[in-house]
Amino acid sequence: MSAGFSPLKVAVVWRGDAQTRAESRPESSRFAAVFAALDRHGLAGEPAVWVDGEADVLRTQLMTMDAVLAWVNPIAEDTGEGRGALDAVLREVAAAGILVSGHPDVIDRMGTKEVLVQTREMGWGSDTHLYASHAALTAGFPGRVAEGPRVLKRSRGNGGIGVWKVERAAGPNVLVQEARDRSLRTVPLDVFLAERAADFAVGGTLVDQPFQARHLEGMIRCYVSGTRVAGFGAQHVTALAPPEHGRAPSRLYSGPEDERFQRLRGLMEAKWIPEMASRLGLGLDDLPVVWDADFLLGPRDAAGEDTYVLCEINASSVYPIPDEAHGALAATTLRRLSEARAYLPERA
C-alpha cells in the first residue's frame, strides 16, 4: 500500500436511537463480522445508524462515503415505523454517484411480495395472485380459497407481519391463522375480507399463493451476493402450523458448498437469478450485495426430485447470515466499486 493511500469508505447503515448512533463502534456492533470482512478486503467500514427524524445527520455522513450498505427492515417491529425517510436519503446519495446496496428502487422491485406474482411463471413459481384493490380481493379471493388453503400476504412486511393462512371451515366461515403470533380464529369470510380494507388504505397491495402441504419439512433460505449463492439457512417453520407443533428451532447456517442444496444452488445461479433480474428489469449488478430467497418444498416432480416454491425475497435487512456470506458481500462491494471507477483509486 503506497504512502498516502486512503481506503475506500463504506457506511454500514442500521436502525437505532441517538444513543446507539453516538456509541456505535465497528467491533462491538451487531455487524462486527461485516466490518471485519470489509477490512480484510481493504475497505474502511464506518457505522451509520439511522435515527428516525435525523435524516440530515445521516445524509451528511453518507455523502462522504464511497459505498453504503443498508440493513433496515421495511417496518420496525417494535414501533411500526416505516423507512420512507431513509429511502429518500439513500436515493439522494445514489444520485450523487455513491454505491448504495440495496438501492430503494431495487428493493421495491424484488423485495416486496409482488415479486411472487411477477415471477410466478418461473420454475420457482406457484398459482400466485395480486390484489391491487379491496374490490379485486373480494371478487377473486373467495373462489380461490374454496379450492384449498391459501396464504395471504401484504406486499411489505417482515417478522410475519401481515401474513395469514386462510382455509374454508363450516358454512360461510374460514379458519384464519396469523403468522406473527400463530393465533387461530374462525370468522365469516366476509368479515375477514372486510378487515383487509385497511391494507389498501395507503396504497398497499395483497398477494396470495397456495399453502404448501410440505411446509413442516422445513424452509431453505438461499443467501446470495449479487448473482452468486453465498450460503444457506435451514429451518423448520411453524408460523402457519397447528399450535401443537410448538415453536420452530433456530435456523442452521451453512456455506455455499452444502451438499444438500447443490441442486437449488445450480438452479439459482444458472437460471433463476438471471431470469428474475430480466423479468424485473434489473441489471445483474443492481442486485444487492447480500439478499436471500426463502423456499418451501413443492410437490415432487416425475423423477421424484424435490421442487422449490418461492415464499419471499428479503432484500432490505438480511442478517444474520452464514459466516461465508460476509466475505462474499465484501468482495462484491469491492468489485463493484473497482469496476465503477475502472481502477482501484488511490486518494490522499
C-alpha positions as CSV (number, residue, x, y, z in Angstrom):
1,M,0.0,0.0,0.0
2,S,1.6,3.3,-1.1
3,A,2.2,6.3,1.2
4,G,-0.9,8.5,1.5
5,F,-3.3,5.8,0.4
6,S,-6.8,6.2,1.8
7,P,-9.0,3.2,1.7
8,L,-12.5,3.3,0.1
9,K,-15.1,4.2,2.8
10,V,-18.2,2.0,3.2
11,A,-21.0,3.0,5.5
12,V,-23.0,0.3,7.2
13,V,-26.5,1.6,8.0
14,W,-28.9,0.1,10.5
15,R,-31.8,1.5,12.6
16,G,-31.3,2.7,16.1
17,D,-31.7,5.6,18.5
18,A,-29.5,8.6,19.2
19,Q,-27.6,6.8,21.9
20,T,-26.9,3.8,19.7
21,R,-25.6,6.2,17.0
22,A,-23.3,8.0,19.5
23,E,-21.9,4.8,20.9
24,S,-21.7,2.6,17.8
25,R,-18.3,1.0,17.1
26,P,-17.5,-1.5,14.3
27,E,-16.0,-4.1,16.7
28,S,-18.9,-4.0,19.1
29,S,-21.9,-3.7,16.8
30,R,-24.1,-6.5,15.7
31,F,-22.4,-6.1,12.3
32,A,-18.9,-6.7,13.7
33,A,-18.4,-9.6,11.2
34,V,-19.4,-7.4,8.3
35,F,-16.9,-4.7,9.3
36,A,-14.2,-7.3,9.8
37,A,-14.9,-8.7,6.2
38,L,-14.7,-5.2,4.7
39,D,-11.4,-4.6,6.5
40,R,-10.0,-7.9,5.1
41,H,-10.8,-6.6,1.6
42,G,-9.1,-3.3,2.2
43,L,-12.3,-1.3,2.7
44,A,-12.9,1.1,5.6
45,G,-16.2,0.4,7.2
46,E,-18.0,3.0,9.2
47,P,-21.1,2.7,11.4
48,A,-24.0,5.0,10.2
49,V,-27.0,4.4,12.5
50,W,-30.3,5.6,11.1
51,V,-32.3,7.6,13.7
52,D,-35.9,8.4,12.7
53,G,-36.2,12.2,12.4
54,E,-32.5,12.8,11.8
55,A,-32.3,12.5,8.0
56,D,-29.9,15.5,7.7
57,V,-27.4,13.9,10.0
58,L,-27.3,10.7,8.1
59,R,-27.3,12.4,4.7
60,T,-24.2,14.5,5.7
61,Q,-22.3,11.4,6.7
62,L,-23.3,9.2,3.7
63,M,-22.3,11.9,1.2
64,T,-18.7,11.4,2.3
65,M,-18.7,7.7,1.5
66,D,-17.8,5.6,-1.5
67,A,-20.5,2.9,-0.8
68,V,-23.5,2.5,1.5
69,L,-24.7,-0.9,2.7
70,A,-28.1,-0.7,4.4
71,W,-29.7,-3.1,6.8
72,V,-33.1,-1.6,7.7
73,N,-36.4,-3.5,7.8
74,P,-39.4,-2.1,5.9
75,I,-41.3,-1.9,9.2
76,A,-39.8,-1.7,12.6
77,E,-41.3,-4.5,14.7
78,D,-41.3,-2.5,17.9
79,T,-42.6,0.8,16.7
80,G,-44.2,0.1,13.3
81,E,-42.1,2.8,11.7
82,G,-41.5,2.6,8.0
83,R,-38.4,3.6,6.2
84,G,-39.7,6.1,3.7
85,A,-37.5,9.0,5.0
86,L,-34.4,6.7,4.9
87,D,-35.2,5.7,1.3
88,A,-35.3,9.3,0.3
89,V,-31.8,9.9,1.7
90,L,-30.5,6.7,0.0
91,R,-31.9,7.9,-3.3
92,E,-30.1,11.2,-2.9
93,V,-26.9,9.5,-2.0
94,A,-27.1,7.2,-5.0
95,A,-27.9,10.1,-7.3
96,A,-24.6,11.6,-6.2
97,G,-22.7,8.6,-7.6
98,I,-22.3,6.7,-4.4
99,L,-22.9,2.9,-4.5
100,V,-26.0,2.1,-2.5
101,S,-27.0,-1.5,-1.7
102,G,-29.7,-2.3,-1.7
103,H,-31.0,0.7,-3.6
104,P,-34.6,1.5,-2.6
105,D,-35.7,1.2,-6.2
106,V,-34.2,-2.3,-6.4
107,I,-35.9,-3.3,-3.1
108,D,-39.2,-2.0,-4.5
109,R,-38.9,-4.4,-7.4
110,M,-37.5,-7.5,-5.8
111,G,-38.1,-7.2,-2.0
112,T,-41.9,-7.0,-1.9
113,K,-44.4,-9.8,-2.1
114,E,-45.4,-8.6,-5.6
115,V,-42.2,-10.4,-6.9
116,L,-44.1,-13.6,-6.3
117,V,-46.6,-12.6,-9.0
118,Q,-44.1,-11.1,-11.4
119,T,-42.0,-14.4,-11.3
120,R,-44.9,-16.9,-11.0
121,E,-44.1,-18.3,-14.5
122,M,-40.6,-19.2,-13.4
123,G,-39.5,-22.6,-12.1
124,W,-39.9,-21.4,-8.5
125,G,-43.4,-20.0,-9.1
126,S,-46.9,-21.1,-8.0
127,D,-50.5,-20.1,-8.5
128,T,-50.0,-16.6,-7.1
129,H,-52.3,-13.6,-7.5
130,L,-52.1,-9.9,-6.8
131,Y,-54.9,-7.8,-5.4
132,A,-54.4,-4.1,-6.1
133,S,-57.7,-3.1,-4.6
134,H,-60.2,-4.3,-2.0
135,A,-62.7,-4.8,-4.7
136,A,-60.3,-7.1,-6.5
137,L,-59.7,-9.1,-3.3
138,T,-63.4,-9.6,-2.5
139,A,-64.1,-10.6,-6.1
140,G,-61.2,-13.1,-6.5
141,F,-60.2,-14.5,-3.2
142,P,-63.4,-16.4,-2.2
143,G,-63.2,-18.6,-5.3
144,R,-59.5,-19.4,-4.7
145,V,-59.8,-20.2,-1.1
146,A,-62.8,-22.5,-1.9
147,E,-60.3,-24.7,-3.8
148,G,-57.9,-25.1,-1.0
149,P,-55.9,-23.3,1.8
150,R,-54.3,-20.0,0.7
151,V,-51.6,-17.8,2.3
152,L,-52.5,-14.1,2.0
153,K,-49.6,-11.6,2.4
154,R,-49.2,-7.8,2.5
155,S,-46.8,-6.6,-0.2
156,R,-44.5,-5.2,2.5
157,G,-43.7,-6.7,5.9
158,N,-41.3,-8.7,8.0
159,G,-41.4,-11.0,11.0
160,G,-44.7,-12.5,10.0
161,I,-46.4,-9.1,10.0
162,G,-49.4,-9.1,7.6
163,V,-49.4,-12.8,6.7
164,W,-52.4,-15.1,7.1
165,K,-53.2,-18.7,6.3
166,V,-56.9,-18.9,5.3
167,E,-58.9,-22.1,4.8
168,R,-62.6,-22.9,4.5
169,A,-64.4,-24.0,7.6
170,A,-68.1,-24.9,8.1
171,G,-70.7,-22.8,6.2
172,P,-69.6,-19.2,5.5
173,N,-66.7,-19.4,7.9
174,V,-63.0,-19.6,7.3
175,L,-60.2,-20.6,9.7
176,V,-57.6,-17.8,9.9
177,Q,-54.1,-18.2,11.4
178,E,-51.8,-15.2,11.8
179,A,-48.2,-15.9,11.1
180,R,-46.8,-13.3,13.6
181,D,-48.4,-14.8,16.7
182,R,-49.9,-18.1,15.3
183,S,-53.3,-17.2,16.7
184,L,-56.3,-19.1,15.3
185,R,-59.8,-17.8,14.9
186,T,-62.9,-18.9,12.9
187,V,-64.7,-16.0,11.3
188,P,-67.1,-15.4,8.4
189,L,-65.1,-15.0,5.2
190,D,-67.0,-11.7,4.6
191,V,-65.8,-10.4,8.0
192,F,-62.2,-11.3,7.3
193,L,-62.3,-9.7,3.9
194,A,-63.8,-6.5,5.3
195,E,-60.9,-6.3,7.8
196,R,-58.5,-6.3,4.9
197,A,-59.8,-3.0,3.6
198,A,-57.3,-1.2,5.8
199,D,-54.4,-3.0,4.0
200,F,-55.2,-1.0,0.8
201,A,-55.8,2.4,2.6
202,V,-52.2,3.7,2.0
203,G,-51.7,2.2,-1.4
204,G,-50.8,-1.3,-0.3
205,T,-51.5,-4.5,-2.1
206,L,-52.1,-8.1,-1.1
207,V,-50.7,-11.2,-2.7
208,D,-52.0,-14.8,-2.2
209,Q,-50.5,-18.2,-3.1
210,P,-51.4,-21.8,-2.3
211,F,-50.5,-23.1,1.1
212,Q,-47.7,-25.6,0.7
213,A,-48.5,-29.0,2.2
214,R,-44.8,-29.9,2.8
215,H,-44.1,-26.8,4.9
216,L,-43.4,-28.8,8.0
217,E,-40.4,-30.4,6.2
218,G,-38.6,-27.1,6.5
219,M,-37.7,-23.9,4.7
220,I,-34.5,-23.3,2.8
221,R,-33.1,-19.8,2.9
222,C,-30.7,-19.3,0.0
223,Y,-28.3,-16.4,0.6
224,V,-27.0,-14.6,-2.4
225,S,-24.3,-11.9,-3.0
226,G,-25.1,-10.3,-6.3
227,T,-25.6,-13.3,-8.5
228,R,-23.7,-15.9,-6.6
229,V,-25.0,-18.2,-3.8
230,A,-23.2,-17.3,-0.6
231,G,-24.7,-19.9,1.8
232,F,-27.8,-21.4,3.1
233,G,-30.1,-21.4,6.2
234,A,-32.2,-24.4,7.0
235,Q,-35.1,-24.2,9.5
236,H,-38.3,-26.0,10.4
237,V,-41.0,-23.4,10.2
238,T,-44.2,-23.5,12.3
239,A,-45.6,-20.0,11.9
240,L,-48.6,-21.4,9.9
241,A,-48.6,-24.8,11.5
242,P,-51.1,-26.1,14.1
243,P,-50.2,-24.9,17.6
244,E,-49.3,-28.4,18.8
245,H,-46.1,-28.3,16.6
246,G,-44.6,-25.8,19.0
247,R,-42.1,-23.1,18.2
248,A,-39.5,-23.5,15.4
249,P,-35.9,-24.2,16.4
250,S,-33.2,-21.8,15.4
251,R,-32.1,-21.6,11.8
252,L,-28.9,-23.6,11.0
253,Y,-26.4,-21.9,8.6
254,S,-24.1,-23.5,6.1
255,G,-21.8,-22.4,3.3
256,P,-22.5,-22.4,-0.4
257,E,-20.9,-25.9,-0.8
258,D,-23.5,-27.6,1.4
259,E,-24.2,-30.9,-0.5
260,R,-27.9,-30.9,0.5
261,F,-28.6,-27.8,-1.6
262,Q,-26.4,-28.0,-4.7
263,R,-29.4,-28.6,-7.0
264,L,-31.0,-25.5,-5.7
265,R,-27.7,-23.6,-6.0
266,G,-27.4,-24.7,-9.6
267,L,-30.9,-23.6,-10.4
268,M,-30.4,-20.2,-8.8
269,E,-27.1,-19.3,-10.4
270,A,-27.7,-20.8,-13.8
271,K,-31.4,-20.0,-14.4
272,W,-33.4,-18.3,-11.7
273,I,-31.3,-15.3,-10.7
274,P,-30.7,-14.1,-14.3
275,E,-34.3,-14.8,-15.3
276,M,-35.6,-12.9,-12.2
277,A,-33.4,-9.9,-13.0
278,S,-34.7,-9.9,-16.6
279,R,-38.3,-10.1,-15.6
280,L,-37.9,-7.3,-13.1
281,G,-36.0,-5.0,-15.4
282,L,-32.8,-5.1,-13.3
283,G,-29.2,-5.4,-14.3
284,L,-27.2,-8.2,-12.6
285,D,-25.1,-5.6,-10.8
286,D,-28.2,-3.9,-9.5
287,L,-28.8,-6.9,-7.2
288,P,-27.9,-6.2,-3.5
289,V,-24.5,-7.3,-2.2
290,V,-26.5,-9.6,0.1
291,W,-30.1,-10.8,-0.3
292,D,-32.0,-14.0,0.2
293,A,-34.8,-16.1,-1.2
294,D,-36.9,-18.4,1.0
295,F,-38.1,-21.7,-0.4
296,L,-40.5,-24.3,0.7
297,L,-40.6,-27.8,-0.8
298,G,-43.2,-28.2,-3.5
299,P,-44.6,-31.4,-4.9
300,R,-42.0,-33.9,-6.1
301,D,-41.6,-34.0,-9.9
302,A,-42.0,-37.0,-12.2
303,A,-38.4,-38.1,-11.4
304,G,-39.1,-38.0,-7.6
305,E,-37.0,-34.8,-7.2
306,D,-38.0,-32.0,-4.9
307,T,-39.4,-28.9,-6.4
308,Y,-38.9,-25.5,-4.8
309,V,-41.6,-22.8,-4.2
310,L,-40.5,-19.2,-3.6
311,C,-42.2,-17.8,-0.5
312,E,-40.5,-14.4,-0.4
313,I,-37.3,-12.5,-1.2
314,N,-35.6,-10.5,1.5
315,A,-33.5,-7.6,0.2
316,S,-33.7,-4.8,2.8
317,S,-32.4,-6.3,6.1
318,V,-30.8,-9.7,5.6
319,Y,-29.0,-10.5,8.8
320,P,-27.7,-12.7,10.5
321,I,-26.1,-14.5,7.6
322,P,-23.8,-17.6,7.1
323,D,-20.1,-16.9,8.0
324,E,-19.2,-17.4,4.4
325,A,-21.5,-14.7,3.2
326,H,-19.6,-11.9,5.0
327,G,-16.6,-12.3,2.7
328,A,-18.8,-12.7,-0.3
329,L,-20.6,-9.4,0.3
330,A,-17.3,-7.6,0.9
331,A,-15.8,-9.0,-2.3
332,T,-18.9,-8.0,-4.3
333,T,-18.8,-4.5,-2.8
334,L,-15.1,-4.1,-3.7
335,R,-15.6,-5.4,-7.2
336,R,-18.4,-3.1,-7.9
337,L,-16.5,-0.1,-6.6
338,S,-13.5,-1.0,-8.6
339,E,-15.5,-1.6,-11.8
340,A,-17.4,1.7,-11.4
341,R,-14.1,3.5,-11.4
342,A,-12.3,1.2,-13.9
343,Y,-9.5,1.0,-11.3
344,L,-8.9,0.9,-7.6
345,P,-8.2,4.6,-6.9
346,E,-5.6,6.0,-4.6
347,R,-6.8,9.0,-2.8
348,A,-4.9,11.3,-0.5
